[in-house]
Amino acid sequence: MPDYDAIIIGGGPAGSAAAISLASRGARALVLEKKKMPQGKLCGEFITPECFPSLERLGVMDQMLAAGATKITQVSLIAANGKAVRAQLSNMSNDSPWAIGLSRARFDQMLFDRARNAGAECVEGIAVKNCLFDDGHPGGVEALSLVDGKRVTFKAPIIIDASGRNSRLMLGKSERNAGRRGSRLYALKAHLTGVDPAYESVELFFFPQGYGGLARVEDGLVNLCFIVDEQTLKAAGGNPSEVVDASLVNNRLARERLRGAQVVGKWHSAGPLTFGRKRLARNKIIAIGDASGMIDPFTGTGIQIALRSGEMAAEAIFEALSDGTPASTHERWPARSHRSHTGSLVDSILTCYSRLYDREFTSRMKTAGFLRVAAFSPTVASMFASVLTRAPGLTSLILRATRSGGKPATAPN
């Protein structure tokens, strides 16, 4: 008998969401996280209103608000010349008139702890190396304990990959290059003091070398996260402060905002980056979160996609166990069917998961891809900014198109 019903590789928002959804309904779920929690991550740390329904279902919304999360009610898009277009979140979302800012270290830890409390076994310091197969179907994983260097094996018929954008299980070596050298994109992030963004606002700055944003998080800190082209990064020798001087400060308002900035803690960096949908499965291993694809950061919806894809994977598993009939959120493992975990079951899970994912994310990914062209072309970005300043209502419509069009929900108190 397998040790577990499902193994989830990665304890970030996607992995924890899947673990909570499975374990709370009776599944024996194992989460294998490579690093020690809590950990800072490269992220804009902007938790959009579209995240709130998931956070409520996962049982962590109240805890997030009590952890010092800051309230955000508007988004400001700022052209290089300093001209700003502001959009109220109340015009962009059906889920809440406001968002929150919260560090990933705190956000991820709360979700990880909730997964453990829901009944999932959550193990840190385990690096998954390979998937084990039984007659062509996943049967477990082989991993390395980073604590003592020992090889360990875990068995389960369902493997969910939430290990991030550079997943070893989803990408071949050639797929990790992320484009032609010299034209690739990189991201940097730090927490700052001495910075005062507009009240209750995320400020998104555009400049010739890329774009980046400022948003308040807990404990009086401000998140700075931005993307630049490879040439700018190389010219600055990879030094974050010099990269800022060569890129962000070319935006007039960003230059003013960052004049007295002091970095707290360390810089985080990532790249080269690729955006858009990748693949939802490989060798019958299910991909969620960034392992399945990344939406452009300027949409602010990366965390929401991570949470939802984790929930979707769990929903697909229960639907497949229920012989294709949508399963109730209150239904417990093994749902209405006692069918064994065969290859056909995994195929059914993947079919359901693909349908759910496409329905909610495909059009949003396409819209973000179109906007990416404007973001990284100074000429197009300038023209775009000019149009938006003349028709500010268009900003809300465009940003709304990068979000899910779910049923209206009541905002948290």
PyMOL commands that set and color helices and strands:
alter all, ss='L'
color gray80, all
select helices_A, chain A and resi 13-23+49-58+61-66+89-91+104-118+173-176+230-235+240-246+248-250+252-257+289-291+297-299+302-321+343-375+378-390+393-400
alter helices_A, ss='H'
color red, helices_A
select strands_A, chain A and resi 6-9+29-33+46-47+70-72+74-78+84-88+99-101+121-124+126-134+137-145+151-155+158-161+185-193+201-207+210-216+222-229+262-270+276-277+281-282+285-287+293-294
alter strands_A, ss='S'
color yellow, strands_A
deselect
rebuild
show_as cartoon
